[in-house]
Amino acid sequence: MAEMASGKGPLLDIRNLRIEATVHPPGEKPRDILIVDDVSLTLQKGRVMGLIGESGAGKSTIGLSALGYGRGGVRITGGQVLLNGRDILQGGTSGLRALRGKEVAYVAQSAAAAFNPSHRLMAQVVESAVHHGVANRAQAEQRAVALFKKLGLPDPENFGQRFPHQVSGGQLQRAMTAMALCAEPDLIVFDEPTTALDVTTQIDVLAAIKDAIRDTGVAALYITHDLAVVAQVSDDIMVLRHGRMVEFGETAQIIHAPREEYTRALVSVRSIVHEEKKPAPQPLLEVRGVTASYSGRMVKVLDGVSVKLSVGQTLAVVGESGSGKSTLARVVTGLLAPAQGEILFNGNTLPARLPDRTKDQLRELQMIYQMADVAMNPRHTVGKIIGRPLEFYFGMRGDEKKRRVQQLLDEIEMGAGYIDRYPAELSGGQKQRVCIARALAAKPKLIICDEVTSALDPLVADGILKLLLNLQKIEGVAYLYITHDLTTVKAIADSIAVMYQGKIVRYGTKTEVLTPPFDAYTDLLLASVPEMEIGWLESAISRRRMESAGN
């Protein structure tokens, strides 16, 4: 990691960083674990370094160390963090307060959680600049408006007068970038800033971030688990695993000629080839002309939606946030009664409301949620979590239940050794596997998978997809797979329904839906999936502008 040819010292110089945390396993004494082990990096002003790796690799922990911060009991126990030539770890609390927001700023993954919902956006965007004396209120607001314009936010003169809930997720993420830039810092730490966004929104936010970095000359650490995304914004990439550096190099080298096996695995992830199956004459699930809205809302969230799904097959429902994907799942599960239309399951009409369904109807239709963390009781062991449906639906007790739980753990490739563990002792991928086992325990005919891999790292997500496909062969279960990830759709689907503003805009077999000519929205979705090539972002944005000008 040589310094630039200019001979100037680096803006950020992290030397032999060591970070530890104390964990408190249930029933055991607290113990210290190593989170980051002897990591060093240098970053010049005006350059962007991508930090990539799976969950627990230490990416965010290293990024936060640039602010001298350790979250959740995490402690920096060794090394130096030099910013503009001085070790910020030696400056004490007052020194850290003086640099945070002024010399170094942070852009979080969830802008919705980072903004105060009771204050207007402008007051929050200019706060750091005013607090640190970088500008007075009027100057800071003028700078904020210029940033709103630069970041492509609507009505930049008045955008700041809105509250956080009055703007979209993509707009809020750009507003957070404006907040970070307003005090004109030397360094910004971007922590998964587009992970929670749809691909169509992500491309706009990525372009806005890249333009802002280029125009302001700020340096950046860009943290992500998506190599295709980081390839669009970074000059260099550091690959991390288990708290250690695996590989470092210029972006082109990492993408096209990775040296390490783990990096090669990241580059080649999502190599699943799934040949679509032909639908059976009699569908397992049939949604007929369903229209639905939430109480107090006049707008139809679903508008005349009709789809079919056969036994042992996968229907992928794809579209941006707000398109109606998850609402369709709520209607199918009986959590939201439709205003019009009906749901047929096994040839019989399902009662519209969950409480009106029989025990068998409940058993045969299960759901796996996006966030495994909040889908499990943290006070229950894995054995108890998987065992609940065995008790409820089949009356299993004692050794019989334990044997079945162990069988299910074997099916999800975890083994009986996890039966007494708690959710806090599992990785993200292991938690999602437990949720899959819990759904399978009911012996369902249909499982609704609601964004089940979107919060996972690519390698972990790849493993979950392979597991789902393998279980489908063994159990013959059908999946209604809800996602905004077109790469996942290509890997797992037999048929696809593309949703936009509550309607199905394209529907058919995977081959039919992914073969041109496309409708405008499907074309936009497909063109917005990041590809593992440098310059893809500029080409995609250029194409979008040309199409807009043509219209």
C-alpha positions in Angstrom: 0.0 0.0 0.0 2.4 2.6 -1.2 1.8 6.3 -0.8 1.0 8.4 -3.8 3.8 9.7 -6.0 3.2 13.2 -4.8 5.3 12.4 -1.7 2.7 13.8 0.7 1.8 11.7 3.7 -1.5 9.9 3.8 -4.7 11.5 5.1 -5.6 8.3 7.0 -2.9 5.9 8.3 -4.1 3.0 10.3 -1.1 1.0 11.7 -1.4 -2.5 13.2 -4.9 -2.0 14.4 -6.1 -4.4 17.1 -9.7 -4.4 18.4 -11.3 -6.7 21.0 -14.7 -7.2 22.5 -16.1 -8.9 25.6 -18.8 -11.5 25.0 -21.1 -12.9 27.6 -22.2 -16.5 26.5 -25.2 -17.8 28.5 -24.1 -19.9 31.4 -20.4 -19.1 30.9 -17.9 -16.6 32.2 -17.4 -13.4 30.0 -14.4 -13.7 27.7 -12.5 -11.4 25.3 -12.5 -12.1 21.6 -10.4 -10.6 18.8 -12.5 -8.6 16.3 -9.7 -7.0 14.2 -6.2 -8.5 14.2 -3.2 -6.4 13.1 -4.8 -4.5 10.1 -2.9 -1.6 8.5 -4.0 0.7 5.7 -3.2 4.1 4.2 -5.6 6.4 2.3 -4.7 9.5 0.4 -7.0 12.5 0.1 -9.3 12.3 -2.9 -9.2 8.5 -3.1 -11.8 5.8 -2.2 -10.9 2.5 -0.5 -13.4 -0.3 -0.5 -13.5 -2.5 2.6 -15.2 -5.8 1.6 -15.9 -9.1 3.3 -18.6 -11.2 5.0 -20.4 -10.3 8.3 -18.0 -10.4 11.2 -15.0 -9.7 8.9 -14.3 -6.4 10.8 -15.3 -3.9 8.0 -17.5 -1.6 10.0 -15.3 -1.9 13.1 -12.3 -0.7 11.1 -14.3 2.0 9.5 -15.5 3.3 12.9 -12.0 3.2 14.2 -11.3 6.1 11.8 -13.6 8.1 14.1 -11.9 6.6 17.2 -15.1 4.8 18.0 -15.9 1.3 19.2 -19.5 0.3 19.5 -21.2 -2.2 21.8 -18.3 -2.8 24.2 -15.8 -3.0 21.4 -12.4 -1.7 22.4 -9.4 -0.5 20.4 -6.6 -2.3 22.2 -3.6 -1.8 19.9 -2.2 0.1 17.0 -2.5 3.7 15.8 -5.1 5.6 13.9 -3.4 8.7 12.3 -5.7 11.3 10.7 -3.9 14.3 9.1 -0.7 13.1 10.8 -1.9 12.8 14.4 -3.0 9.8 16.4 -6.6 10.4 17.2 -6.6 7.6 19.8 -4.4 9.8 22.0 -6.5 12.9 21.9 -9.0 11.9 24.6 -12.7 12.4 24.5 -12.5 16.2 23.8 -10.2 15.5 20.8 -12.6 12.9 19.3 -15.6 15.3 19.7 -13.7 18.0 17.9 -12.9 15.8 14.8 -16.1 13.8 14.5 -18.4 15.5 12.0 -15.7 18.1 11.1 -12.6 16.1 9.9 -14.3 12.8 9.5 -18.0 12.0 9.0 -20.0 8.8 8.9 -22.8 7.7 6.6 -24.8 4.8 8.1 -26.6 1.9 6.3 -30.0 2.9 7.5 -30.7 6.6 7.0 -34.2 6.1 8.4 -32.7 5.1 11.8 -30.0 7.8 11.7 -32.3 10.8 11.3 -34.4 12.3 14.2 -38.1 12.0 13.0 -39.2 15.0 14.9 -36.8 17.5 13.2 -36.8 18.8 9.7 -34.0 17.6 7.4 -32.3 21.0 7.0 -31.8 21.4 10.8 -30.1 18.0 10.9 -28.0 18.4 7.7 -26.4 21.6 8.9 -26.0 20.7 12.6 -22.3 19.6 12.4 -21.2 22.5 10.2 -22.7 25.0 12.6 -21.7 23.2 15.8 -18.0 23.0 14.7 -17.9 26.7 13.5 -17.3 25.7 9.9 -20.1 28.0 8.8 -22.9 30.1 10.3 -26.4 28.9 9.9 -27.1 30.9 6.7 -23.9 29.7 5.1 -24.5 26.1 6.1 -28.0 26.1 4.7 -26.8 27.6 1.5 -24.1 24.9 1.3 -26.8 22.3 2.0 -29.0 23.5 -0.8 -26.0 23.2 -3.2 -25.4 19.7 -2.0 -29.1 18.7 -2.4 -28.8 19.9 -6.0 -25.5 18.1 -6.6 -27.0 14.9 -5.2 -30.0 15.1 -7.4 -32.6 15.6 -4.7 -36.0 17.1 -5.8 -36.8 20.8 -5.3 -33.4 21.4 -3.6 -34.4 24.9 -2.4 -37.3 23.5 -0.3 -36.2 19.8 0.3 -34.7 20.6 3.7 -38.1 21.7 5.0 -39.4 18.2 4.9 -39.4 15.7 7.8 -37.6 12.3 7.3 -40.8 10.4 6.9 -41.8 12.7 4.0 -39.1 11.5 1.6 -38.2 8.1 0.1 -35.4 5.8 1.3 -33.1 6.7 -1.6 -33.7 10.4 -1.0 -33.0 10.0 2.7 -29.8 8.2 2.0 -28.6 11.1 -0.2 -29.7 13.6 2.4 -27.4 11.7 4.9 -24.6 12.0 2.4 -25.3 15.8 2.2 -25.2 15.9 6.0 -21.7 14.3 6.0 -20.4 16.6 3.3 -21.9 19.8 4.7 -19.0 20.4 7.2 -16.5 19.8 4.4 -14.7 16.9 6.1 -11.5 15.3 4.9 -12.8 11.8 5.2 -16.2 10.1 5.0 -16.9 6.5 6.1 -19.7 5.0 4.0 -21.1 2.0 5.9 -23.2 -0.1 3.4 -25.0 3.1 2.2 -27.0 1.3 -0.5 -27.5 -2.2 0.8 -31.1 -1.6 1.9 -32.1 0.1 -1.4 -33.8 -1.3 -4.5 -31.5 -1.7 -7.5 -33.2 1.1 -9.4 -32.7 3.5 -6.4 -29.2 2.1 -5.6 -27.9 3.1 -9.0 -29.0 6.8 -8.5 -27.5 6.9 -5.0 -24.3 5.3 -6.1 -23.9 7.8 -8.9 -24.7 10.7 -6.6 -22.1 9.5 -4.0 -19.5 9.0 -6.7 -20.1 12.5 -8.2 -20.0 14.1 -4.7 -16.7 12.4 -3.9 -15.2 13.5 -7.2 -16.4 17.1 -7.0 -15.4 17.7 -3.3 -12.1 15.8 -3.3 -13.0 14.1 0.0 -11.4 10.7 0.8 -13.7 7.8 1.6 -13.8 4.4 3.1 -16.6 2.5 1.4 -17.8 -0.5 3.4 -19.9 -3.2 1.7 -20.3 -6.9 1.1 -21.2 -6.4 -2.6 -18.1 -6.5 -4.8 -20.0 -5.4 -7.9 -21.1 -2.2 -6.0 -17.7 -1.4 -4.5 -16.1 -1.8 -8.0 -18.0 1.2 -9.2 -16.8 3.7 -6.6 -13.4 2.5 -5.3 -9.9 3.1 -6.4 -8.5 0.3 -4.2 -10.1 -2.6 -2.4 -9.1 -4.4 0.8 -10.6 -7.8 1.3 -11.2 -8.8 5.0 -12.0 -12.1 6.7 -12.2 -12.9 10.4 -10.7 -9.6 11.3 -7.6 -9.9 9.1 -6.6 -8.6 5.7 -6.9 -11.3 3.0 -5.8 -9.2 0.0 -5.3 -5.6 -1.0 -5.0 -4.1 -4.5 -6.3 -1.7 -7.0 -9.9 -2.3 -8.0 -9.0 -3.7 -11.5 -6.6 -6.2 -10.0 -9.1 -7.4 -7.4 -11.9 -7.8 -9.9 -10.0 -9.3 -12.8 -7.0 -11.1 -11.2 -7.6 -11.9 -7.6 -4.7 -13.7 -6.0 -6.3 -15.3 -2.9 -8.9 -18.2 -3.0 -11.3 -16.3 -0.8 -11.3 -13.2 -3.1 -11.8 -15.5 -6.1 -14.8 -17.0 -4.3 -16.3 -13.5 -3.8 -15.7 -12.6 -7.4 -17.4 -15.8 -8.7 -20.3 -15.9 -6.2 -23.9 -16.5 -7.4 -22.8 -19.1 -10.0 -26.0 -21.2 -9.3 -27.6 -22.5 -12.5 -31.2 -23.5 -12.0 -33.1 -24.9 -14.9 -36.8 -23.9 -14.8 -39.5 -26.6 -14.4 -42.6 -26.6 -16.4 -45.8 -25.7 -14.4 -48.2 -28.5 -13.6 -51.7 -28.3 -15.0 -53.3 -27.9 -11.5 -51.7 -25.0 -9.6 -51.0 -25.3 -5.8 -51.6 -21.6 -5.3 -53.8 -19.3 -7.4 -54.2 -15.6 -6.7 -57.2 -14.3 -8.7 -57.8 -10.6 -9.3 -56.7 -9.5 -5.8 -57.1 -5.8 -4.9 -56.0 -4.6 -1.5 -55.3 -1.5 0.5 -54.5 -0.6 4.1 -57.1 1.0 6.4 -57.2 4.7 6.0 -55.5 4.7 2.6 -57.4 5.3 -0.6 -54.5 4.2 -2.8 -54.6 0.5 -3.9 -51.5 -1.3 -2.7 -52.5 -4.3 -4.9 -54.6 -3.7 -8.0 -56.0 -6.8 -9.8 -53.1 -9.1 -9.1 -53.3 -12.6 -10.5 -50.5 -15.3 -10.4 -50.2 -19.1 -10.2 -47.7 -21.4 -8.5 -47.3 -25.2 -9.1 -46.2 -27.9 -6.6 -42.5 -28.0 -6.1 -41.8 -24.9 -8.1 -40.6 -21.3 -7.3 -42.5 -18.1 -8.3 -40.3 -15.1 -7.8 -42.1 -11.8 -7.2 -39.8 -8.9 -8.0 -40.1 -5.1 -7.9 -38.9 -2.0 -6.0 -40.0 -1.1 -2.5 -43.7 -0.1 -2.5 -44.5 -2.2 -5.5 -46.8 -4.5 -3.5 -44.6 -7.6 -3.1 -44.8 -8.0 0.7 -48.4 -6.9 0.7 -49.1 -9.8 -1.7 -47.5 -12.1 0.9 -49.7 -10.6 3.6 -52.8 -11.3 1.6 -51.8 -14.9 0.8 -51.0 -15.6 4.5 -54.3 -14.0 5.7 -52.7 -11.1 7.5 -54.5 -8.6 5.2 -57.9 -9.3 3.8 -58.3 -8.3 0.1 -61.0 -5.8 -0.9 -61.6 -7.9 -4.1 -60.5 -11.2 -5.5 -59.7 -14.6 -3.9 -56.9 -17.0 -3.0 -57.1 -20.6 -4.0 -54.9 -23.2 -2.3 -55.0 -26.9 -3.4 -58.1 -26.0 -5.4 -60.0 -24.7 -2.4 -60.7 -21.0 -1.6 -58.7 -19.8 1.4 -60.5 -17.8 4.0 -59.4 -14.2 3.6 -58.5 -13.7 7.4 -55.9 -15.8 9.2 -58.1 -16.5 12.3 -60.7 -18.1 10.0 -58.3 -20.7 8.5 -58.1 -24.3 9.7 -55.0 -25.7 11.5 -54.1 -27.7 8.4 -54.4 -24.5 6.2 -52.0 -22.7 8.6 -49.6 -25.6 8.6 -49.4 -26.0 4.8 -48.5 -22.4 4.2 -45.5 -21.1 6.1 -43.3 -18.0 5.9 -39.6 -17.1 6.3 -38.9 -13.5 7.0 -36.2 -11.1 5.9 -34.7 -10.3 9.3 -34.0 -13.6 11.1 -32.8 -11.5 14.1 -36.3 -10.3 14.9 -38.1 -13.5 13.8 -36.8 -15.6 16.7 -37.2 -15.3 20.4 -33.7 -14.5 21.7 -34.5 -16.3 25.0 -35.3 -19.6 23.3 -32.7 -22.2 22.2 -32.5 -23.4 18.6 -34.2 -26.7 19.7 -37.1 -24.9 21.3 -37.6 -22.6 18.2 -37.7 -25.5 15.8 -39.6 -27.6 18.2 -42.6 -25.2 18.6 -44.3 -26.1 15.3 -43.7 -29.8 16.0 -45.6 -29.5 19.2 -48.3 -27.2 17.8 -49.1 -29.1 14.6 -48.2 -32.7 15.5 -48.3 -32.9 19.3 -44.6 -34.1 19.4 -43.0 -34.3 22.9 -39.8 -35.5 24.5 -37.4 -37.8 22.6 -39.6 -37.9 19.5 -39.5 -34.1 19.1 -35.8 -34.0 19.8 -35.1 -36.6 17.1 -37.1 -34.6 14.6 -35.3 -31.4 15.5 -32.0 -33.1 15.0 -33.2 -34.4 11.6 -34.2 -30.9 10.6 -30.8 -29.5 11.7 -29.1 -32.1 9.6 -31.3 -31.1 6.6 -30.2 -27.4 6.9 -26.6 -28.6 7.2 -26.0 -27.4 10.8 -26.0 -30.6 12.8 -27.3 -31.4 16.3 -24.5 -29.5 18.0 -26.5 -26.3 17.6 -29.6 -27.6 19.4 -28.9 -25.9 22.7 -27.5 -22.6 21.3 -29.3 -19.3 21.4 -29.8 -16.9 18.4 -27.1 -14.6 19.7 -24.6 -17.4 19.3 -25.3 -17.8 15.6 -24.1 -16.0 12.5 -26.6 -14.3 10.2 -26.7 -17.3 7.8 -27.1 -19.8 10.6 -30.1 -17.8 12.0 -31.7 -17.8 8.6 -31.2 -21.6 8.3 -32.9 -22.1 11.7 -35.9 -20.0 10.4 -36.0 -22.3 7.3 -35.9 -25.4 9.6 -38.7 -24.0 11.7 -40.8 -23.5 8.5 -40.0 -27.0 7.3 -41.0 -28.5 10.7 -44.6 -27.9 9.8 -44.3 -30.0 6.6 -45.7 -27.2 4.5 -46.7 -27.4 0.8 -45.8 -23.7 0.3 -43.2 -21.4 1.9 -43.3 -17.7 1.3 -39.7 -16.4 1.4 -39.7 -12.6 2.0 -36.3 -11.1 1.0 -34.6 -14.0 2.9 -31.2 -13.4 1.5 -31.1 -9.6 1.1 -29.5 -9.0 4.6 -26.9 -11.6 4.0 -23.4 -11.5 2.6 -23.0 -12.9 -1.0 -21.3 -16.1 0.0 -23.7 -16.8 2.8 -26.7 -15.9 0.6 -25.3 -18.2 -2.1 -25.3 -21.0 0.5 -28.9 -20.3 1.5 -30.1 -20.3 -2.1 -28.4 -23.7 -2.7 -30.0 -25.0 0.5 -33.5 -23.9 -0.6 -33.1 -25.5 -4.0 -31.9 -28.8 -2.4 -34.7 -28.8 0.1 -37.2 -28.2 -2.7 -35.9 -31.4 -4.4 -36.1 -33.4 -1.2 -39.4 -32.1 0.3 -41.2 -31.0 -2.9 -42.1 -27.7 -1.3 -43.1 -24.7 -3.4 -41.7 -21.2 -2.8 -43.2 -17.8 -3.3 -39.9 -15.9 -3.4 -40.2 -12.2 -2.8 -37.1 -10.1 -3.7 -35.7 -7.0 -5.5 -32.5 -8.9 -6.4 -32.5 -9.9 -10.1 -29.4 -12.1 -9.5 -31.3 -14.2 -7.0 -34.3 -14.4 -9.3 -32.1 -15.8 -12.1 -30.7 -18.4 -9.7 -33.8 -19.7 -8.1 -37.0 -19.0 -10.1 -39.1 -21.1 -12.4 -41.5 -18.3 -13.1 -41.4 -14.6 -12.4 -44.0 -11.8 -11.7 -42.7 -8.3 -12.0 -44.6 -5.8 -9.9 -44.8 -2.0 -10.2 -47.2 0.3 -8.3 -49.4 -2.6 -7.1 -49.8 -4.2 -10.6 -48.2 -7.1 -12.4 -46.4 -5.6 -15.4 -44.7 -8.8 -16.7 -45.5 -12.4 -15.8 -44.5 -15.8 -17.2 -41.7 -18.4 -17.1 -38.2 -17.3 -16.3 -37.2 -17.6 -19.9 -40.2 -15.6 -21.1 -39.8 -12.8 -18.6 -36.0 -12.5 -19.1 -36.1 -12.6 -22.9 -36.5 -9.3 -24.8 -38.4 -7.3 -25.9 -39.0 -5.9 -22.4 -41.5 -3.5 -21.1 -40.0 -0.2 -19.8 -40.0 -1.1 -16.1 -38.6 -4.6 -16.5 -35.9 -3.2 -18.8 -35.0 -0.6 -16.1 -34.8 -3.3 -13.4 -32.5 -5.6 -15.5 -30.3 -2.6 -16.5 -29.9 -1.6 -12.9 -28.3 -4.8 -11.6 -24.6 -3.9 -10.9 -22.1 -5.9 -12.9 -18.6 -6.9 -12.0 -16.9 -4.5 -14.3 -15.3 -1.1 -13.9 -17.2 1.7 -15.6 -20.5 -0.1 -15.5 -22.1 2.6 -13.4 -21.3 5.4 -15.8 -22.5 3.4 -18.8 -25.8 2.6 -16.9 -26.4 6.2 -16.0 -25.6 7.4 -19.5 -28.0 4.9 -21.0 -30.7 5.9 -18.6 -30.2 9.6 -19.5 -30.3 8.9 -23.2 -33.6 6.9 -22.8 -35.1 9.7 -20.8 -34.1 12.3 -23.4 -35.6 10.0 -26.1 -38.9 10.0 -24.3 
